[in-house]
Amino acid sequence: MSSPEIEPPVLYQAREPIFPRRVSGTFRNLKWAIMGIALAIYYITPWIRWDRGPNLPDQAVLVDIANRRFFFFMVEIWPHEFYFIAGLLIMAGLGLFLFTSAYGRVWCGYACPQTVWTDLFIQTERWIEGDRNARVRLWNAKWDARKWRLRLTKWVVWLLIAVLTGGAWVFYFTDAPTLLRNLLTGNAHPVAYTTIAILTATTFVFGGFMREQICIYACPWPRIQAAMMDENTLTVAYRDWRGEPRGKIHKDEPTRSDGGLKGDCIDCMACVNVCPMGIDIRDGQQLECITCALCIDACDEVMDKIGKPRGLIDYMALQDETNERAGQPPKPLLRHVLRPRTLLYFTLWAGIGVALVVALFLRSPFDLNVTPVRNPLFVTMSDGSIRNTYEMRLRNKGGDAHDFKITATDASGAVMGDVVLGLEGVEGDTVAVSADTTHTQRIYLTAPPQAALARTERSDITLWVEDLTDQARVPVGTIFHGKDKK
């Protein structure tokens, strides 16, 4: 007798389309404001001009890959100063930890690019096809001329938004007006067209078709957030002890909020219909919830209509739930926010920010790097003097050409008068460096045969570069190799 065949488990389920309903309220208005600000910053920033002088680009924010520099208004970051970028990334991570520990996934619900562009695409869809019920009917309708017209119109608008999104990104990496002119005339580099095409495709697909699937399956943050949250974290939740048992109620019928037996929830599904993730917040905390709080606006609107207190769905903490079930008032908001974990995150975040600002204002207007040439370590001249050779890289970070004077001191700090400094191809001990460039040159230090440097195998010395314009000095330590006379 053969055993029955066991069907293999289903590893993938086709996406069920979600049609969020329009809602108005405090949190919806907040999302509109954040979306408008975020999109304005993204699209407008590459076009802001900033005068840095005739020798530097005038784009306020520019990632100059060709010259390996990053400009942000009055700040210029060079490749060796990447620690500024690393510090900003660490601050971003700590900021995410801070806000998540205080308010849950507020980044996901309000400011994440996937959320912002999905909101924009949904609003476009709503303008063209109508609100939730109209979109559901259109989805279930047969493909006739009207459905094709509405769908093609929507897709064309989505594509235009996606092209603008991809195009805005490449403007951050070169002069925006010049690149736009080259793009329109077909003279831009193929990399620019390729980048725009890739970003256009991903924006179109992610914002128009995948939407919540990116948050659920592609984003790792839902799986990490649990470590950032505790019983004091404020997040969107349903007061089931007030709302249950749910069901229809008559006008003026007492409910839990009035001391009655029925719950305040009338099971109208408003909270479900507005959710962009398609979940029911009344089922408790779920991985898919991005705490956008649209369900709060929808529920408050219903509570106003039936004459019940707002807050059946609200931002609340797990500890508040325990207190409220016991008939106690919830903790004040500040006590949820100001607690050891959030204070630690804020201290670390602020400390790194202060350190970056101090480092930014204390950094030198030029940098010096000196490397001894080790083949050979030294050269004995015809008169017995010893010469060492060094490779010098002098970076002028200013907007004008400067003259620099080079001197040397011994380990005690005294100027070494018996050391002759020479620059190959340059008269004297000065060198001119053009604006915002790195100058590479060889330096020759020569010690007379009777000098201690010439008779010592290794001596510590310091090379100094002085900007003759503003008198700033930068030291760099190195080694002078001589003959061992022992």
KAMOFEN-V699857 format. One line per field, one symbol per residue. ss: DSSP state (~ for helix, > for strand, _ for the rest). A space follows every 50 residues. Layout:
ss->???
//
This chain:
ss->_________________________~~~~~~~~~~~~~~~~~~~~~~_>_ ________>_>>>>____>>>>__>>>>~~~_~~~~~~~~~~~~~~~~~~ ~~~__~~~~~~_~~~~~~~~~~~~~~~~~__~~~~~~~~~____~~~~~~ ~~~~~~~~~~~~~~~~~~~~~~~__~~~~~~~~~~____~~~~~~~~~~~ ~~~~~~~~~~_~~~~~~~__~~~~~~~~______>>>>_~~~~_______ ____>~~~___>_______~~~~_______~~~__________~~~~~~~ ~~~~~~______>>>>_~~~~~~~~_______~~~~~__~~~~~~~~~~~ ~~~~~~~~~~~~___>>>>>>>______>>_____>>>>>>>>>>>____ _>>>>>>>>_____>___>>>>>__>___>>>>___>>>>>>>>>>>___ _~~~~__>>>>>>>>>>_____>>>>>>>>>_____
//
